[in-house]
Amino acid sequence: MAGRAAPAAGALLCALLWAAAAAAGGGPGDNPAPGAFGHVYRGAVNISAERVYAFAYRSEPGQVDAVRVYVNSSSENLQYPVLFVVRQQKGVLSWQVPLIFRGLYQRTYNYQEVSRTLCPTEPTPETRPSDQIIFVDVASMAPFNIAYELLVTRLENFQLETNKAFNFTASPSQPQYFLYKFPQDVDSVIINVVSDAAYPCSVVSVQDIVCPVYDLDHNVEFNGVYQSMTKQAAITVQRKDFPGEQFFVVFVIKPEDYACGGSVPSSIHGNVNRTWNLQRTKNLQVTIVPSIKKSVYVQAMFFSFLGFLSFYLGSVIVAFVHYIRVQRKASAGRLSPEHGSGMMTSSHPISASTPEGSSYGAIDESSSSGGRQLSSPERRPPAGSDTDSSVEEESDFDTMPEIESDKNIIRTKVFLYLSDLSRKDRRIVSKKYKIYFWNIITIAVFYALPVIQLVITYQTMSASRSAGGVRAHNVSSEDCYQVVNVTGNQDICYYNFLCAHPLGVLSAFNNILSNVGHMMLGFLFLLIVLRRDILHRRAMEMKDIYTLDYGIPKHFGLFYAMAIALMMEGVLSACYHVCPNYSNFQFDTSFMYMIAGLCMLKLYQTRHPDINASAYSAYASFAVVISLAVLGVVFGKNDVWFWVIFSMIHVLASLALSTQIYYMGRFKIDVGMFRRAVMVLYTDCIQQCSRPMYMDRMVLLIVGNLVNWSFAIFGLVYRPRDFASYILGIFICNLLLYLAFYIIMKLRSSEKLLPIPMFCIVATAVVWAAALYFFFQTLSSWEETPAESREKNRPCILLGFFDDHDVWHFLSAAALFFSFLVLLTLDDDLDTVRRDKIPVF
């Protein structure tokens, strides 16, 4: 029975085909004819003769059938092209041969061979096969015959399969697209596309099942999401974005390579008006693999939070052990002053501790800071009074009326001790450093809130439309920053697309989650500093002599500011990674400048508490640095004049700061400073070549200036595009240089490193080394085109969720935390040493 039905159905289909072809004819010179798939038709058309072909096929239930049309014409006459019109049941597709593409500067490229995939028929719920008919019209307005070739085929491998690679070839005039359906147990997939050749430049697009399919260079950006590509591309697609649970993957070859960073062939330079016929084909391989499941998101979040909560547990254990040891010492009576290593041997500490032969700048007992502290205890401020809101500002209140007259004498001593630079009222100095904390909170609020608002509006448009849906044309002014999801252009953001896991409106949630370490460890450091501050205040209330006259003066304002800066670095780094690109990289670096600057200020403040920079001047300096960074982003690419000016500013600032450090703030920067500098150089270097008075400081400053001048020369010669990282490198190198100098001088002065700071130093070095290894595993680079940047993309390396840059986030947060602990605990060994025996360097 079935055998007799099949010939009958074939006869009926044949009759329909002949009738349709006859109905399509009727024009002068028409020769309606039924077409056969896989057969090459050759003919000629002119203004009075056109051809119509009808192709019929049967579509099985639930099957998606795709048809591809190949056409060719030997004619290069652009005035009389051959026109091809394909009519389907629900659409019309047309093009001309030669097919013309326009490039940069209105260059044109024509192709005589064109092939297009027709919009496939949608599967019907019917249980019976359905008959489909396609008409191909061939025509031309030429007054003479133009030959053509036509081939229509049915695609056998139109639907892509999961975890199965598929190879094909495409060109500008022969784009390709394929269908993919989500399996039942897959909610998200990654489309991996690779090619052995970087060029020609291509575009990979994901579009919804809507006809027509935009598969040419001039319209591929009209629908869905897309990426430019050289050797590699990857797009993550979620089932929820496609109600039909299927989509098209479109591959377009661009007529020129400038969008991917390539250059125009030398043969066509300067020939704008000529039309070129270039053979540009590219072999591609596409593989669609399932993305991670929701359980991996949960595991990654647990790993991130529990990993950094372990630091909290470790801190609690260390604090508990410290508490037990203190209680045991207290019960054994080992905290008496007689056991302190800094017990005085003279009632005149400065005179006794000043080496013989260094009488320059020596002062007697009446002006000795150490003598004043011992002989005039009534001048000491009341315990706990540093928090009194009635304390006057430094400019209005000073416990040393003669400070302005004798501080210059004190600071000219060859051998300075901490007592010489901690003469001011502790209340005043403590309040001065607390301004750092309050100012950075204000800066953080005013800086971070606009940034957070910007990045939220940047991507929230995805809630209003699916990723593959047709893009709305009427975009309100409030949505002007919702660029990524409105345009579908994934070239805007420089992700590691092989390891970019979306969550909600966030395209790379893993890059944001990995910044949680900065916030958690910043808050932990804040708690540690708060604990130390509370213990110090209790000691002050008990009038503990070790707190009042021994050790490094305890001022915690800068430590609080460092903790806030670390937390804000995590917030702003997360904001940057919402859509990392060239224009918002400063989000990620602004508080890095502050962290490096605050660390240097804290290191200097440790032994120079009276002469350290005020919060206002410090933050004003940071503002200047950030302003220079902005100018560098705008003008630092190719403008030589900017680099000349910046290098001069860099060198002069290094010299000015070096002068201030060498002379302990006694060298005034005014109009006459150049004359004084020339006189010093003449008297000390030319007239008589004398040994520098402060040899240690001179060595540090010479090395520091050589390093900074090297940076200035490097920037002037090479002009790096990543100006923000260039400035950050200057800050970090200066910080490391100063920290190394400080530790060397500390050991040289026979001071010791306790176990905790020693552990922190080792941990800092190890973790920083590991962090920098992952930092230099470049996974993307906005210094290149998006397509070139994607060549560096690599798969995830941790839990199948985090990439190398995420590991850098984790390790750098831990490294900064240990670095802060080094600064906090480095001089704990001096808590029982008198300040008039602690050298200044």
C-alpha positions in Angstrom: 0.0 0.0 0.0 2.8 2.4 1.0 4.7 1.5 -2.2 1.8 2.6 -4.3 1.3 5.8 -2.3 4.8 7.0 -2.9 4.7 7.2 -6.7 1.3 8.8 -6.5 2.6 11.5 -4.1 5.6 12.0 -6.4 3.4 12.5 -9.4 1.2 14.9 -7.5 4.3 16.9 -6.5 5.6 16.9 -10.1 2.2 18.2 -11.3 2.2 21.0 -8.7 5.8 21.9 -9.8 4.8 22.2 -13.5 1.8 24.3 -12.6 3.7 26.6 -10.4 6.4 27.0 -13.0 3.8 27.8 -15.7 2.2 30.3 -13.4 5.5 32.0 -12.6 6.2 32.4 -16.4 4.5 34.8 -18.7 7.2 37.4 -19.3 8.7 37.8 -22.7 11.4 35.3 -23.4 10.7 33.3 -20.2 11.3 29.6 -20.2 9.7 28.3 -17.0 11.2 25.0 -16.0 11.2 22.8 -13.0 14.6 22.7 -11.2 16.4 19.7 -9.8 18.6 19.9 -6.7 22.3 19.3 -7.3 22.0 20.1 -11.0 24.0 23.0 -12.5 21.9 25.3 -14.8 23.7 27.5 -17.3 22.0 30.2 -19.3 22.0 33.8 -20.4 19.7 36.7 -19.6 19.2 40.2 -21.0 16.6 43.0 -20.8 14.1 41.0 -22.8 14.8 37.5 -21.5 14.7 36.3 -17.9 14.6 32.8 -16.5 12.5 31.3 -13.7 13.3 28.1 -11.9 11.0 26.2 -9.5 12.4 23.7 -7.0 10.1 21.5 -5.0 10.9 19.3 -2.0 9.1 17.5 0.7 9.7 18.4 4.3 9.3 15.6 6.9 7.5 16.2 10.2 9.8 17.8 12.8 12.6 18.3 10.4 14.3 21.6 9.5 15.3 21.7 5.8 17.8 24.2 4.6 18.5 25.0 0.9 21.7 26.7 -0.4 21.8 28.6 -3.7 25.1 29.0 -5.7 25.3 31.5 -8.5 28.1 32.6 -10.7 28.5 35.1 -13.6 31.6 35.8 -15.6 30.6 39.3 -16.2 32.3 42.1 -14.3 30.1 44.8 -15.8 28.9 46.7 -12.7 26.4 48.7 -14.8 24.4 45.6 -15.8 24.6 43.1 -13.0 22.6 39.8 -13.0 19.8 40.0 -10.5 18.7 36.9 -8.6 15.5 36.8 -6.6 14.5 33.8 -4.5 10.9 33.5 -3.4 9.9 31.3 -0.6 6.6 30.7 1.3 7.4 33.4 3.9 10.0 35.5 2.4 12.0 36.9 -0.5 15.8 37.0 -0.8 17.6 38.9 -3.5 21.2 39.9 -4.5 23.1 40.8 -7.6 26.2 39.5 -9.3 28.8 40.9 -9.3 28.1 41.4 -5.5 29.7 44.6 -4.3 31.0 45.3 -0.8 32.2 48.6 0.5 35.3 49.0 2.7 37.1 51.8 4.4 37.3 55.1 2.6 34.6 53.9 0.1 36.8 51.3 -1.4 34.7 48.7 -3.3 35.2 45.0 -3.8 33.2 42.8 -6.2 32.6 39.1 -6.3 31.3 37.1 -9.3 30.6 33.9 -7.3 27.9 34.1 -4.6 26.2 31.5 -2.5 23.5 32.1 0.2 21.6 29.8 2.5 17.9 30.3 2.3 15.9 30.8 5.5 14.9 27.3 6.5 11.4 26.1 6.9 10.2 25.9 10.5 9.2 22.4 11.6 5.4 22.0 11.7 3.4 20.1 14.3 1.7 18.2 11.6 2.3 14.5 11.4 2.3 14.3 7.6 5.0 15.6 5.3 4.6 19.0 3.8 5.5 20.1 0.2 7.7 23.2 -0.2 8.4 25.2 -3.4 11.1 27.7 -4.1 11.3 30.0 -7.1 14.5 31.4 -8.4 14.2 34.4 -10.8 17.2 35.4 -12.9 17.1 38.7 -14.8 19.2 41.6 -16.0 18.7 45.0 -17.6 21.6 44.5 -20.0 20.9 45.0 -23.7 23.1 42.0 -24.4 23.3 38.5 -23.1 25.1 37.8 -19.8 25.9 34.2 -18.9 25.3 32.8 -15.5 25.4 29.5 -13.6 22.9 28.3 -11.0 23.1 25.4 -8.5 20.6 24.7 -5.8 21.3 22.0 -3.1 19.9 20.8 0.1 22.2 21.0 3.1 22.8 17.8 4.9 24.8 19.2 7.9 22.7 22.3 8.7 22.2 21.5 12.4 25.2 21.7 14.7 25.6 19.0 17.4 26.8 19.4 20.9 30.5 18.5 21.5 31.0 17.8 17.8 33.4 19.9 15.8 32.2 21.0 12.3 34.5 22.3 9.6 33.5 24.6 6.7 34.7 27.4 4.5 33.3 30.9 4.1 34.1 34.1 2.1 32.6 37.6 1.9 30.2 36.6 -0.8 29.6 33.1 0.6 28.5 33.5 4.2 27.4 30.5 6.3 25.0 29.9 9.1 23.8 26.9 11.0 21.1 25.9 13.4 21.6 24.8 17.0 18.9 23.4 19.3 19.4 23.2 23.1 19.4 19.6 24.4 16.9 19.0 27.2 19.5 19.0 30.0 21.6 22.0 28.9 20.8 25.5 29.9 23.9 27.3 28.6 26.4 26.6 25.9 29.7 28.1 24.7 30.2 28.5 20.9 33.9 28.0 20.2 35.1 29.0 16.8 38.8 28.6 15.7 40.8 29.1 12.6 44.4 28.4 11.6 44.7 31.7 9.8 44.2 35.1 11.5 43.0 36.8 8.3 40.7 37.5 6.6 38.8 39.1 9.4 35.5 37.4 10.2 32.4 38.0 12.3 30.6 35.4 14.4 26.9 36.2 15.2 24.2 34.5 17.2 20.7 35.3 16.0 17.2 34.2 16.8 15.2 32.0 14.4 13.8 34.9 12.5 13.7 35.5 8.7 15.5 37.1 7.0 18.9 36.0 8.5 21.4 38.9 8.4 24.4 37.2 6.9 26.2 39.9 4.9 28.9 42.3 6.1 26.6 45.4 6.0 23.8 43.9 8.0 25.2 41.2 10.3 25.2 43.7 13.2 21.5 44.3 12.9 20.4 41.4 15.0 21.6 39.3 17.9 25.0 39.4 19.4 28.3 39.3 17.5 32.1 39.3 17.8 34.8 40.0 15.3 37.4 37.2 15.0 40.9 36.4 13.8 41.9 33.0 15.1 39.5 32.5 17.9 36.0 33.5 19.1 33.7 32.4 21.9 30.1 33.3 22.7 28.2 32.1 25.7 24.5 31.6 25.0 21.8 30.8 27.5 18.6 28.9 26.9 16.5 31.6 28.7 17.4 34.2 26.1 15.7 32.1 23.3 12.1 31.2 23.9 12.3 28.7 21.0 15.3 27.0 22.6 17.2 27.3 19.3 19.3 29.8 17.4 21.3 30.5 14.3 25.1 30.7 14.3 26.1 33.0 11.5 29.6 33.4 10.0 30.5 36.4 7.9 33.9 37.2 6.3 34.6 40.9 6.1 35.9 42.5 2.9 38.7 44.2 4.7 40.8 43.4 7.8 41.0 46.8 9.5 38.3 45.8 12.1 40.5 43.0 13.3 43.7 45.0 13.3 44.9 44.1 9.8 46.1 46.4 7.1 44.9 47.1 3.6 46.9 45.2 1.0 49.7 47.3 -0.4 48.5 46.8 -4.0 45.3 48.8 -3.4 46.8 51.7 -1.3 45.7 55.0 -2.7 43.4 53.5 -5.3 40.1 54.5 -3.8 38.0 54.7 -6.9 38.9 51.3 -8.3 36.8 48.2 -7.6 38.8 45.2 -6.5 38.1 41.5 -6.9 39.9 39.8 -4.0 39.8 36.1 -3.2 39.2 35.9 0.6 38.3 32.5 1.9 38.7 31.2 5.5 38.5 27.8 6.9 36.6 27.7 10.2 35.8 25.1 12.8 32.9 25.5 15.2 32.3 23.5 18.3 29.4 24.0 20.7 30.0 22.7 24.3 27.8 22.9 27.3 28.7 25.6 29.8 28.9 25.0 33.6 25.9 24.1 35.6 24.4 26.1 38.4 26.0 23.9 41.0 29.5 25.2 39.9 28.3 28.8 40.6 27.5 27.7 44.1 30.8 25.9 44.6 32.7 29.0 43.3 30.9 31.3 45.7 31.5 29.0 48.7 35.2 28.7 47.7 35.6 32.5 47.5 33.9 33.3 50.8 35.2 30.4 52.8 38.7 30.9 51.5 38.9 34.4 52.8 37.0 33.6 56.0 39.9 31.4 56.8 42.0 34.6 57.2 39.5 35.7 59.8 39.9 32.4 61.6 43.7 32.7 61.5 43.5 36.2 62.8 41.3 35.1 65.7 43.8 32.3 66.5 46.7 34.7 66.5 44.9 37.2 68.7 43.9 34.5 71.1 47.5 33.2 71.4 48.8 36.7 71.9 46.2 37.3 74.6 47.3 34.1 76.4 51.0 35.0 76.2 50.3 38.5 77.6 48.2 37.1 80.4 51.0 34.7 81.3 53.6 37.4 81.3 51.4 39.7 83.3 50.9 37.0 85.9 54.6 36.3 86.1 55.4 40.0 86.5 57.5 40.1 83.4 56.1 43.4 82.2 58.0 45.6 84.6 60.2 48.3 83.1 63.4 46.7 84.4 63.1 44.0 81.8 62.8 46.5 78.9 65.7 46.5 76.5 65.5 50.2 76.2 66.3 51.1 79.8 68.0 54.5 80.0 71.6 54.8 81.1 71.6 58.5 81.3 69.3 61.3 82.3 70.3 63.1 79.2 69.3 60.7 76.4 70.1 62.9 73.5 73.5 63.9 74.8 74.2 60.4 75.9 73.2 58.8 72.6 74.8 61.3 70.3 78.2 60.0 69.0 81.3 61.9 69.8 82.2 64.5 67.2 78.6 65.2 66.2 78.2 68.3 68.2 76.6 70.2 65.2 73.1 70.9 66.1 73.5 69.5 69.7 71.1 70.9 72.2 71.2 71.1 75.9 68.7 69.7 78.4 66.3 72.6 78.2 65.7 71.9 74.6 66.1 68.2 74.5 63.0 66.3 73.6 63.9 63.4 75.7 64.7 65.6 78.7 61.4 67.5 78.3 59.5 64.3 78.2 61.1 63.0 81.4 61.5 66.2 83.4 58.1 67.7 82.6 55.6 64.9 82.9 52.9 67.5 83.6 53.1 68.6 80.0 52.0 65.2 78.8 48.4 65.2 77.7 45.9 63.3 79.7 45.4 59.7 78.9 42.7 59.1 76.3 42.4 62.8 75.5 43.2 62.2 71.9 39.6 61.6 71.2 38.5 64.8 72.8 36.6 66.9 70.2 37.6 70.1 72.0 41.3 69.6 70.9 42.4 72.5 68.8 43.9 72.2 65.4 47.6 71.9 65.0 48.0 75.4 63.8 46.3 76.8 66.9 47.6 74.5 69.6 51.1 73.2 70.2 52.6 71.9 73.4 56.0 73.3 72.4 55.8 77.1 72.2 59.4 77.2 70.9 58.9 74.5 68.3 59.1 76.9 65.4 62.5 78.3 66.6 64.3 75.1 67.5 62.9 72.4 65.2 65.4 73.5 62.4 68.3 73.1 64.8 67.1 69.7 65.9 66.6 68.4 62.4 70.1 69.3 61.3 71.7 66.8 63.7 73.7 64.2 61.9 72.2 61.4 64.0 68.5 61.8 64.5 66.4 59.8 66.9 62.7 59.3 67.1 62.4 61.5 70.1 63.7 64.4 67.9 60.8 63.9 65.5 58.0 63.1 67.9 58.0 66.3 69.9 54.5 67.5 69.1 51.5 66.9 71.2 50.2 63.4 70.6 46.6 64.6 70.5 47.4 67.0 67.7 49.3 64.5 65.6 46.7 61.7 66.1 44.0 64.0 65.0 46.0 65.0 62.0 46.3 61.4 60.8 42.7 60.7 61.5 41.9 63.1 58.7 43.3 60.6 56.3 40.6 58.2 57.3 37.7 60.6 57.0 38.9 62.1 53.8 39.3 58.7 52.0 35.7 57.8 53.0 34.5 61.0 51.4 36.5 60.4 48.3 35.3 56.8 48.1 31.7 57.8 48.3 31.9 60.6 45.6 34.1 58.4 43.4 32.4 55.0 43.7 28.7 55.9 43.5 28.8 57.4 40.0 31.0 54.5 38.8 28.5 52.0 40.2 25.6 53.8 38.7 27.4 53.8 35.3 28.1 50.1 35.2 24.7 49.1 36.4 23.0 51.1 33.6 25.6 49.8 31.2 24.1 46.3 31.2 20.6 46.3 32.7 19.0 46.4 29.3 19.2 42.6 29.0 16.2 42.3 31.3 14.0 44.0 28.8 14.9 41.8 25.8 16.4 38.5 25.0 20.0 38.3 23.8 19.0 37.0 20.4 15.8 39.0 19.9 15.4 41.8 17.4 16.9 44.9 18.8 14.6 47.8 19.6 15.1 50.9 17.6 13.6 53.4 20.0 16.1 53.7 22.9 15.3 56.2 25.6 17.9 58.6 26.9 18.1 56.8 30.2 19.4 53.7 28.3 22.3 55.6 26.6 24.9 53.6 28.5 23.3 50.2 28.0 25.6 49.7 25.1 26.5 46.1 25.3 23.0 44.6 25.4 21.3 47.2 23.2 23.8 46.9 20.3 24.7 43.2 20.8 28.3 44.2 20.1 30.6 42.0 22.2 33.6 43.8 20.9 33.0 46.6 23.4 34.1 44.6 26.4 37.4 42.8 26.6 36.5 39.6 28.5 38.2 36.3 28.5 35.3 34.8 26.5 36.5 31.2 27.0 35.9 31.7 30.8 33.2 34.3 31.1 30.3 32.9 33.1 27.2 35.2 33.0 24.8 35.7 35.9 21.8 38.0 35.5 22.9 41.1 33.6 26.6 40.4 34.4 28.4 38.9 31.4 31.5 37.7 33.4 30.4 37.1 37.0 33.5 35.2 37.8 35.7 38.3 37.2 33.5 40.2 39.7 33.2 37.5 42.3 37.0 37.1 42.5 37.3 40.7 43.8 35.5 39.7 47.0 38.9 39.1 48.6 39.8 42.8 48.5 36.7 43.7 50.3 36.8 40.9 52.9 40.5 41.3 53.7 40.2 45.1 53.7 37.5 44.8 56.3 39.6 42.3 58.3 42.5 44.6 58.3 40.2 47.4 59.5 39.2 45.1 62.5 42.8 44.3 63.3 43.8 48.0 63.3 40.7 48.8 65.4 41.8 46.1 68.0 45.2 47.6 68.2 43.8 51.1 68.5 41.5 50.0 71.4 44.4 48.2 73.2 46.5 51.3 72.8 43.8 53.5 74.3 43.4 51.2 77.2 47.2 51.3 77.8 47.0 55.1 77.7 44.2 55.1 80.2 46.4 52.9 82.5 49.3 55.4 82.0 51.5 52.5 80.8 55.0 53.9 80.5 55.7 51.6 77.5 52.8 53.3 75.7 53.8 56.9 76.6 57.6 57.0 76.2 58.6 53.9 74.4 58.3 52.5 70.9 57.0 53.9 67.7 54.2 56.5 68.3 50.9 54.8 67.7 48.9 56.7 65.1 46.3 54.6 63.3 44.7 57.0 60.9 46.8 56.0 57.9 46.1 52.3 58.7 42.3 52.9 58.7 42.7 54.8 55.3 44.7 51.8 53.9 41.9 49.4 54.9 39.2 51.5 53.2 41.4 51.9 50.1 41.8 48.1 49.9 38.0 47.6 50.2 37.3 50.3 47.5 39.9 48.7 45.2 37.7 45.5 45.3 34.6 47.5 44.6 36.0 49.5 41.7 37.8 46.5 40.2 34.5 44.7 40.2 33.0 47.7 38.4 35.7 47.7 35.9 35.3 44.0 35.1 31.6 44.5 34.4 32.8 45.7 31.0 36.6 46.0 30.9 37.9 48.3 28.1 40.3 51.1 27.4 38.0 53.9 28.6 37.2 52.7 32.1 40.5 51.1 33.1 41.0 54.0 35.5 38.3 52.5 37.7 40.7 49.6 38.4 43.8 51.7 39.1 42.7 54.9 40.9 42.7 53.3 44.4 45.8 51.3 43.5 47.6 54.7 43.3 46.2 55.6 46.7 47.2 52.2 48.3 50.8 52.6 47.1 50.9 56.2 48.1 49.4 55.6 51.6 51.9 52.7 52.2 54.8 55.0 51.4 53.4 57.7 53.7 52.9 55.2 56.5 56.4 53.9 56.1 57.8 57.4 56.3 55.4 58.4 59.1 56.7 55.6 61.3 59.9 57.4 62.2 59.0 60.9 61.1 55.6 61.4 62.8 56.0 65.2 63.2 56.9 66.0 59.6 54.8 63.7 57.5 52.6 65.1 54.9 49.1 66.2 55.9 46.0 64.5 54.5 45.1 67.4 52.4 48.4 67.7 50.6 48.6 63.9 50.2 45.2 63.5 48.6 45.8 66.7 46.5 48.9 64.9 45.2 46.9 61.8 44.4 44.4 64.0 42.6 47.2 65.4 40.5 48.4 61.9 39.7 44.9 60.8 38.6 44.6 63.9 36.5 47.8 63.0 34.8 46.5 59.5 34.2 43.4 60.9 32.6 45.5 63.1 30.3 47.7 60.1 29.5 44.7 58.1 28.5 43.5 60.9 26.2 46.8 62.2 24.8 49.4 59.5 25.7 49.0 57.3 22.6 51.0 59.1 20.0 51.5 62.6 21.2 55.2 63.2 21.8 54.7 66.6 23.4 52.6 65.0 26.2 55.4 62.5 27.1 58.0 65.3 27.0 56.0 67.4 29.5 55.2 64.4 31.7 58.8 63.3 31.8 59.9 66.8 32.8 57.2 66.9 35.6 58.3 63.4 36.7 62.0 64.3 37.0 61.3 67.7 38.7 58.9 66.1 41.2 61.4 63.5 42.0 64.1 66.1 42.7 61.7 68.3 44.7 60.6 65.3 46.9 64.2 64.1 47.3 65.2 67.6 48.5 62.3 67.6 51.1 63.2 64.2 52.4 67.0 64.9 52.6 66.5 68.2 54.5 63.6 66.9 56.6 61.2 69.4 55.2 63.5 72.4 55.9 64.1 73.2 52.2 61.4 75.7 51.2 60.0 75.4 47.7 59.5 79.0 46.5 60.8 81.4 43.9 64.3 81.4 45.4 64.8 77.7 45.6 66.7 77.5 42.3 69.2 80.1 43.6 69.7 78.2 46.8 70.0 74.9 45.0 72.8 76.3 42.8 74.6 77.7 45.9 74.5 74.4 47.6 75.8 72.6 44.6 78.6 75.1 44.2 79.7 75.1 47.8 79.3 71.3 48.5 80.3 69.9 45.1 82.5 72.4 43.3 84.2 74.6 45.8 84.8 71.8 48.2 83.8 68.2 47.6 82.6 67.2 51.0 81.0 64.0 52.2 77.2 64.2 52.4 76.0 64.9 55.9 73.2 62.3 55.7 74.9 59.5 53.9 72.1 56.9 54.3 69.4 59.3 53.0 71.7 60.3 50.2 72.2 56.7 49.0 68.4 56.0 49.1 67.6 59.2 47.2 70.3 58.6 44.6 69.0 55.1 43.8 65.4 56.4 43.9 66.1 59.2 41.4 68.0 56.8 39.1 64.9 54.5 39.1 62.5 57.4 38.5 64.7 58.9 35.8 64.8 55.5 34.1 61.0 55.4 34.1 60.9 58.9 32.6 63.3 57.9 29.8 61.5 54.7 29.1 58.2 56.5 28.8 59.6 59.1 26.6 61.2 56.6 24.3 58.6 53.8 24.1 55.4 55.7 25.0 53.5 52.7 26.4 49.8 52.8 25.5 48.8 51.5 29.0 49.6 54.8 30.7 47.6 53.9 33.9 49.7 50.8 34.4 52.8 52.8 33.7 52.1 55.2 36.5 51.2 52.4 38.8 54.5 50.7 38.0 56.3 53.9 39.1 54.4 53.9 42.4 55.0 50.2 43.1 58.8 50.4 42.3 59.2 53.4 44.6 57.3 51.6 47.4 59.4 48.5 47.1 62.6 50.5 47.0 61.6 52.4 50.2 60.5 49.2 52.0 63.7 47.4 51.1 65.7 50.4 52.3 63.7 50.5 55.6 64.2 46.9 56.4 67.9 47.0 55.5 68.4 50.1 57.8 66.4 48.4 60.5 68.7 45.4 60.5 71.7 47.6 60.2 70.6 49.4 63.3 70.7 46.1 65.2 66.9 46.0 65.5 65.3 42.6 65.2 62.3 41.1 63.3 59.8 39.3 65.5 58.2 36.1 64.3 54.9 37.6 63.2 56.4 40.4 61.0 59.0 37.9 59.7 56.2 35.5 58.7 54.3 38.4 57.0 57.4 39.4 55.1 57.9 35.9 53.8 54.3 35.4 53.0 54.2 38.8 51.2 57.1 37.9 49.0 55.8 34.4 48.2 52.2 35.5 47.5 53.3 38.5 45.5 55.5 36.3 43.3 52.7 33.9 42.7 50.2 36.7 42.0 52.5 38.4 39.5 52.9 35.1 37.7 49.2 35.0 37.1 49.0 38.7 36.4 51.4 38.3 33.4 49.4 35.5 32.0 47.6 37.9 29.7 44.1 36.8 28.8 43.0 39.9 27.0 44.4 43.3 26.1 42.5 46.4 25.2 45.8 47.7 23.7 44.8 45.6 20.7 41.6 45.2 18.7 38.9 43.0 20.2 39.6 40.2 17.7 43.3 40.2 18.5 42.6 40.3 22.2 40.5 37.1 21.9 43.5 35.3 20.5 44.8 35.4 24.1 41.7 33.9 25.7 42.2 30.7 27.6 39.8 28.3 29.4 39.2 28.3 33.2 41.9 26.8 35.4 40.2 26.8 38.9 37.0 24.9 39.6 36.1 25.2 36.0 34.9 28.7 36.9 37.9 31.0 37.5 40.6 32.0 35.0 44.2 33.2 35.5 43.1 36.8 36.1 40.7 35.7 38.8 43.5 33.8 40.6 45.5 37.1 40.3 42.6 38.8 42.1 42.6 36.3 44.9 46.4 36.3 45.3 46.8 40.1 45.0 44.2 40.6 47.7 46.1 38.3 50.0 49.4 39.9 49.1 48.2 43.4 49.9 46.8 42.1 53.2 50.1 40.6 54.2 51.9 43.8 53.0 49.7 45.9 55.3 50.4 43.5 58.1 54.1 44.0 57.5 53.7 47.8 57.9 51.6 47.3 61.0 53.9 44.8 62.8 57.3 45.7 61.4 58.4 47.7 64.5 56.7 45.7 67.2 60.2 44.9 68.5 60.7 48.5 69.5 57.7 48.7 72.0 60.2 48.3 74.9 62.9 50.7 73.5 63.1 54.3 74.5 62.4 56.7 71.6 65.6 58.6 72.2 67.4 55.3 71.3 65.4 54.6 68.1 67.3 56.0 65.1 65.6 57.8 62.3 66.2 56.8 58.7 
